[in-house]
Amino acid sequence: MKIIQLKDEHIKLGQALKAGGLAGSGVDAKFAIQDGLVKVNGEVEFQRGKKLVHGDVVEFNGEKLEIV
């Protein structure tokens, strides 16, 4: 599981996918989210701007990111 350290109170889902190396670009992140391929805390998430906070777990393409 990869870890993303928060610099502010939250990070947006699309930004987290890029920062964690799970998406090569913002466009890749956008389409993955729109296609229902990304889960946040075990549930499919369709909002690219979803705010992630400490403790959230993102799943995509068999990999996980934890927000800390």
C-alpha positions in Angstrom: 0.0 0.0 0.0 1.3 3.4 -1.0 1.0 6.4 1.4 0.2 10.0 0.5 1.1 12.6 3.1 -1.4 15.5 3.3 0.1 18.9 3.1 -3.3 20.6 3.7 -6.6 19.4 5.2 -7.5 17.3 2.2 -6.5 16.2 -1.3 -8.8 15.7 -4.3 -9.2 12.2 -5.6 -7.8 13.0 -9.1 -4.7 14.7 -7.5 -4.2 11.7 -5.2 -4.2 9.2 -8.1 -1.5 11.3 -9.9 0.5 11.9 -6.7 0.5 8.2 -5.9 1.6 7.2 -9.4 -1.6 5.3 -10.1 -2.6 7.6 -13.0 -0.1 9.1 -15.5 -2.0 12.3 -15.9 -5.1 14.2 -14.9 -6.9 13.0 -18.0 -6.1 9.3 -17.1 -7.4 9.9 -13.6 -10.5 11.6 -14.9 -11.5 8.7 -17.2 -10.7 6.0 -14.6 -13.0 7.8 -12.1 -15.7 8.4 -14.7 -15.6 4.7 -15.7 -16.2 3.6 -12.1 -12.8 2.0 -11.7 -11.8 3.8 -8.6 -13.0 3.0 -5.0 -12.7 5.2 -2.0 -13.1 3.3 1.3 -14.5 0.3 -0.5 -17.1 2.2 -2.5 -17.0 3.2 -6.2 -16.5 7.0 -6.5 -17.4 9.0 -9.6 -16.4 12.5 -8.3 -12.9 13.5 -9.4 -13.0 16.4 -7.0 -13.9 14.2 -4.0 -12.0 15.5 -1.0 -9.9 12.8 0.7 -8.9 13.2 4.3 -6.7 11.4 6.8 -7.5 7.7 6.9 -9.2 7.4 3.5 -8.1 4.5 1.3 -8.2 4.7 -2.5 -8.2 1.5 -4.7 -7.4 1.5 -8.4 -6.0 -1.1 -10.7 -5.2 -3.6 -7.9 -3.2 -1.0 -5.9 -4.1 1.0 -2.8 -3.3 4.4 -1.5 -3.7 5.5 2.1 -4.1 9.2 2.9 -2.3 10.2 6.1 
